[in-house]
Amino acid sequence: CCITGEQPAPCCGCDCGPCVPDVPFDEDKGGLMQPFIKKYMAPAVLSKPGKAVILIACAVFLAFGIWGTVELQQDFSSRWFVSDDSFLQDVYQIQDQYFDGGAPYASCYTKTADYSTSTVQADMWGIGNALRNTQYAQSDTVTSWHDCFVAWAICNKGVSGTCPTTGSC
């Protein structure tokens, strides 16, 4: 219609001009809720008690939101989305069988030192004790080559001392 020069009918669907409705919009007609909102809801919300109720409700929702955020625990596993007959289930089974050790493995290294001196040996014992007593490691999982060597020397080679009861070799 726009190309041929004809005058388009109102809301004809072409992009040649604004669509003008046949009947102008009457703001006063509204729907079923408009009289209720004008008479009751707007005055109640805009009054001082209404504003107080809305503020209290918002504060309660905010408090519950903060509490929920603090109590949120992340519990997610990609295994939930893998079907039971998938080859990944076999991989997960092998992973659980051979690598289900809980916490990751960690190592502690020392610089080169003369391990025959008593001060270095005391420091080495101190490292082992510090690792066994830290909250970040399970004491029964800490192993030390130095602790094992000294225990072996005391128990088997007649070195003076008592066989240690802590640590694992």
C-alpha positions as CSV (number, residue, x, y, z in Angstrom):
1,C,0.0,0.0,0.0
2,C,2.9,2.4,0.7
3,I,4.6,1.7,-2.6
4,T,1.5,2.2,-4.7
5,G,0.7,5.5,-3.1
6,E,-2.6,4.4,-1.7
7,Q,-3.6,5.7,1.7
8,P,-3.2,2.9,4.2
9,A,-6.1,1.9,6.4
10,P,-5.4,2.3,10.1
11,C,-3.2,-0.5,11.4
12,C,-2.9,-2.2,8.1
13,G,0.3,-3.9,9.0
14,C,2.6,-1.9,6.7
15,D,5.5,0.2,8.0
16,C,4.5,3.4,6.2
17,G,3.2,5.4,9.0
18,P,1.7,5.4,12.5
19,C,-1.3,3.3,13.2
20,V,-4.1,5.3,14.6
21,P,-6.8,3.3,16.5
22,D,-10.4,3.8,15.5
23,V,-11.5,4.5,19.1
24,P,-9.3,6.6,21.4
25,F,-8.1,5.1,24.6
26,D,-10.3,6.0,27.5
27,E,-8.4,6.1,30.8
28,D,-11.5,6.1,32.9
29,K,-12.9,2.7,31.8
30,G,-10.0,0.5,33.1
31,G,-10.5,-3.1,34.2
32,L,-12.1,-4.8,37.1
33,M,-9.2,-4.0,39.5
34,Q,-9.0,-0.3,38.8
35,P,-11.8,0.8,41.0
36,F,-10.4,-1.4,43.9
37,I,-6.9,0.0,43.4
38,K,-8.1,3.6,43.3
39,K,-10.6,3.4,46.2
40,Y,-8.8,1.0,48.6
41,M,-5.3,-0.1,47.8
42,A,-3.7,3.2,46.8
43,P,-4.9,5.1,49.9
44,A,-3.9,2.2,52.2
45,V,-0.4,2.0,50.7
46,L,0.2,5.7,50.7
47,S,-0.9,6.2,54.3
48,K,1.7,6.3,57.1
49,P,0.6,2.9,58.5
50,G,0.6,1.4,55.0
51,K,4.2,2.7,54.4
52,A,5.3,1.3,57.8
53,V,3.8,-2.1,56.9
54,I,5.6,-2.1,53.5
55,L,8.9,-1.1,55.1
56,I,8.6,-3.8,57.8
57,A,7.7,-6.4,55.1
58,C,10.7,-5.4,53.0
59,A,13.0,-5.6,56.1
60,V,11.6,-9.1,56.9
61,F,12.3,-10.3,53.3
62,L,15.8,-8.8,53.4
63,A,16.5,-10.5,56.8
64,F,15.3,-13.8,55.4
65,G,17.4,-13.3,52.3
66,I,20.5,-12.6,54.3
67,W,19.9,-15.5,56.6
68,G,19.3,-17.8,53.6
69,T,22.5,-16.7,52.0
70,V,24.5,-17.3,55.2
71,E,23.0,-20.8,55.6
72,L,23.5,-21.7,51.9
73,Q,25.6,-24.8,51.4
74,Q,26.9,-25.8,48.0
75,D,26.2,-29.4,47.3
76,F,26.8,-30.1,43.6
77,S,28.0,-33.1,41.7
78,S,28.3,-33.4,37.9
79,R,27.5,-37.1,38.4
80,W,23.8,-36.2,38.8
81,F,23.6,-35.3,35.1
82,V,25.2,-38.4,33.7
83,S,22.9,-41.3,32.9
84,D,23.4,-44.7,34.6
85,D,24.4,-46.5,31.4
86,S,27.1,-43.9,30.4
87,F,30.7,-44.8,30.1
88,L,31.4,-42.0,32.6
89,Q,29.9,-44.1,35.4
90,D,32.8,-46.6,34.8
91,V,35.3,-43.7,35.0
92,Y,33.7,-42.5,38.3
93,Q,33.8,-46.0,39.7
94,I,37.5,-46.3,39.0
95,Q,38.1,-42.8,40.3
96,D,36.3,-43.7,43.6
97,Q,38.2,-47.0,43.9
98,Y,41.7,-45.7,43.4
99,F,41.6,-42.0,44.2
100,D,39.1,-41.7,47.0
101,G,41.6,-40.5,49.6
102,G,39.7,-37.5,50.8
103,A,41.9,-34.5,51.1
104,P,44.6,-33.9,48.5
105,Y,48.1,-35.0,49.0
106,A,50.6,-32.4,50.2
107,S,54.4,-32.4,50.6
108,C,56.8,-30.4,52.7
109,Y,60.4,-29.9,51.5
110,T,63.4,-28.5,53.3
111,K,66.5,-26.9,51.9
112,T,69.9,-28.6,51.9
113,A,71.3,-29.0,55.4
114,D,73.7,-31.1,57.4
115,Y,71.2,-33.5,58.8
116,S,73.7,-35.0,61.2
117,T,73.7,-31.9,63.5
118,S,71.5,-31.9,66.5
119,T,69.9,-28.5,65.7
120,V,68.8,-29.7,62.2
121,Q,67.5,-32.9,63.6
122,A,65.5,-31.0,66.2
123,D,64.1,-28.7,63.5
124,M,63.2,-31.8,61.4
125,W,61.4,-33.3,64.4
126,G,59.7,-29.9,64.9
127,I,58.4,-29.9,61.3
128,G,56.9,-33.4,61.8
129,N,55.2,-32.4,65.1
130,A,53.9,-29.1,63.6
131,L,52.3,-31.0,60.7
132,R,50.8,-33.6,63.0
133,N,49.4,-30.8,65.3
134,T,47.9,-28.5,62.7
135,Q,44.2,-28.3,62.1
136,Y,44.7,-28.5,58.4
137,A,46.0,-32.1,58.4
138,Q,44.9,-35.3,60.0
139,S,47.6,-36.3,62.4
140,D,47.5,-40.0,61.6
141,T,48.1,-39.3,57.9
142,V,51.4,-37.3,58.3
143,T,54.5,-39.3,57.3
144,S,58.1,-38.0,57.5
145,W,61.1,-39.7,56.1
146,H,63.2,-38.2,58.9
147,D,60.9,-39.5,61.6
148,C,61.0,-42.9,60.0
149,F,64.8,-42.9,59.7
150,V,65.3,-41.8,63.3
151,A,62.8,-44.4,64.6
152,W,64.6,-47.1,62.6
153,A,68.0,-46.0,63.9
154,I,66.8,-46.0,67.5
155,C,64.9,-49.3,67.3
156,N,67.3,-51.3,65.1
157,K,70.8,-49.8,65.2
158,G,71.3,-49.2,68.9
159,V,71.2,-45.4,68.7
160,S,70.3,-43.9,72.1
161,G,66.7,-42.9,72.5
162,T,63.2,-44.5,72.7
163,C,61.2,-45.8,69.8
164,P,58.6,-43.2,68.9
165,T,54.9,-44.0,69.3
166,T,53.7,-41.2,67.1
167,G,53.9,-40.9,63.3
168,S,53.7,-43.6,60.7
169,C,56.4,-45.2,58.6
